[in-house]
Amino acid sequence: MPRLKKDEARTRLNLELPQTARDRLEALRVETEADSLAEVIRRSLALYELLWQQQQQGVQIIARKGDEEKRVLLL
C-alpha cells in the first residue's frame, strides 16, 4: 500500500487494545519490515477492504497448502 501523501488530510485515532493485540501488531511490523504500527494497520485495512469487496461480489477466497484445500470463511 502506498504511503500517505504529505498533503493528504489525516486524523489521529487512539486505540485501547489488549497487550496481546499490541504484541501481535509489533510482531507483524518486525516480520514485514513495516516502518510503523500505523503502516501495519493501513496494510491490514487495505487487505480487509479487498477481501470484503471480493466477498460482496460472490468471490470465494481459498487458501491452499500442498494438496490440501481449505476454504476461508470471511466475516
Long-range contacts (C-beta under 8 A, 24 or more apart in sequence): 1-42, 1-43, 1-46, 3-39, 4-42
